[in-house]
């Protein structure tokens, strides 16, 4: 069977994180949503996403296909129900399309209208669906635990060096090549997963649930409160609480980051801090691109959402519930506005439009450091993001 992960309206609600990727590329827990599905299905999946993302995230079809909602996180019961779908059957949960078994000539119509086939099957169990950016850190602990069990089942951890101070050893798993000496890990409140070829430097203090993916680095003296996830090749330090880094992003120095989601290729300058609690303890509102207004998250703790390729200078201060788009550069004293559009350059004293060609030059240099190419495909995606977000840059 051919499996395809499709985007529904959650893709727009997950902006700016999804400007550069399908919903299924969201990382929550240890793995991306796509990696979770591929692990359960034991098969590669392709994408049905926005047209401008298609070259990087291609669609592969066969005569018979099962389309799966890319914002839904799999579990054993759901996977069983989906794999049992017959041609023309659609699995739904109230008004949410979970999956559909479609012939290849029906896929284009599905993408345009997301129409349901005649044979509707109502799913009678709960589903785990990511609809908004704040849900990524909100449910990260639950996702870490599920991924930890998935990845470590019937496997043995690499030895934990004796120099470390360990609590809850049975809840800690080290992949081969992980380096960790003279650190403190408390896994009594949740599992700790240390990926392949990672490094945790001396005097780091970690409280689970916590996960770091391959080649990530935790700098000396880091203080990590779970549930927190570091994606591949992230380099982090300072104080971090309940935050998710998608991958290839850095917060290498002191400063506080809490209840946050950081995209790819971001850099957070030394001593940068974000507020994650309002002074009046009120529920936090966050910018939503679909409604084009601030929506109530119903959360008391909500910090920073940062899109891919965005960066901030040293000593930057972010207010509670700040949303930063793609390829923005923030610097200077004081608190900048709490919605910063994509391709913005500036800070508290004002913004101007970030010249795309200069932004692309930076992206090329940054990606080259990780042996990745900023090719024409990457450039065209960012050019489309620039066009789509121009209306927000009324500086």
Secondary structure as GFF3:
##gff-version 3
##sequence-region A 1 395
A	DSSP	beta_strand	2	6	.	.	.	ID=ss1
A	DSSP	alpha_helix	10	13	.	.	.	ID=ss2
A	DSSP	three_ten_helix	23	25	.	.	.	ID=ss3
A	DSSP	alpha_helix	33	41	.	.	.	ID=ss4
A	DSSP	beta_strand	45	48	.	.	.	ID=ss5
A	DSSP	three_ten_helix	51	53	.	.	.	ID=ss6
A	DSSP	beta_strand	64	69	.	.	.	ID=ss7
A	DSSP	beta_strand	72	73	.	.	.	ID=ss8
A	DSSP	alpha_helix	76	83	.	.	.	ID=ss9
A	DSSP	beta_strand	89	93	.	.	.	ID=ss10
A	DSSP	beta_strand	96	103	.	.	.	ID=ss11
A	DSSP	three_ten_helix	104	106	.	.	.	ID=ss12
A	DSSP	alpha_helix	107	113	.	.	.	ID=ss13
A	DSSP	beta_strand	119	122	.	.	.	ID=ss14
A	DSSP	beta_strand	128	129	.	.	.	ID=ss15
A	DSSP	alpha_helix	134	138	.	.	.	ID=ss16
A	DSSP	alpha_helix	140	152	.	.	.	ID=ss17
A	DSSP	beta_strand	165	167	.	.	.	ID=ss18
A	DSSP	three_ten_helix	169	171	.	.	.	ID=ss19
A	DSSP	beta_strand	172	174	.	.	.	ID=ss20
A	DSSP	beta_strand	179	180	.	.	.	ID=ss21
A	DSSP	beta_strand	184	186	.	.	.	ID=ss22
A	DSSP	beta_strand	192	194	.	.	.	ID=ss23
A	DSSP	beta_strand	199	200	.	.	.	ID=ss24
A	DSSP	beta_strand	205	207	.	.	.	ID=ss25
A	DSSP	beta_strand	210	212	.	.	.	ID=ss26
A	DSSP	beta_strand	217	218	.	.	.	ID=ss27
A	DSSP	beta_strand	223	225	.	.	.	ID=ss28
A	DSSP	beta_strand	228	230	.	.	.	ID=ss29
A	DSSP	beta_strand	235	236	.	.	.	ID=ss30
A	DSSP	beta_strand	239	247	.	.	.	ID=ss31
A	DSSP	beta_strand	250	251	.	.	.	ID=ss32
A	DSSP	beta_strand	256	264	.	.	.	ID=ss33
A	DSSP	beta_strand	267	268	.	.	.	ID=ss34
A	DSSP	beta_strand	273	274	.	.	.	ID=ss35
A	DSSP	beta_strand	285	288	.	.	.	ID=ss36
A	DSSP	beta_strand	293	296	.	.	.	ID=ss37
A	DSSP	beta_strand	304	306	.	.	.	ID=ss38
A	DSSP	beta_strand	311	312	.	.	.	ID=ss39
A	DSSP	beta_strand	317	318	.	.	.	ID=ss40
A	DSSP	beta_strand	322	324	.	.	.	ID=ss41
A	DSSP	beta_strand	329	330	.	.	.	ID=ss42
A	DSSP	beta_strand	339	340	.	.	.	ID=ss43
A	DSSP	beta_strand	344	347	.	.	.	ID=ss44
A	DSSP	beta_strand	350	353	.	.	.	ID=ss45
A	DSSP	alpha_helix	356	369	.	.	.	ID=ss46
A	DSSP	alpha_helix	376	388	.	.	.	ID=ss47
A	DSSP	three_ten_helix	390	392	.	.	.	ID=ss48
###
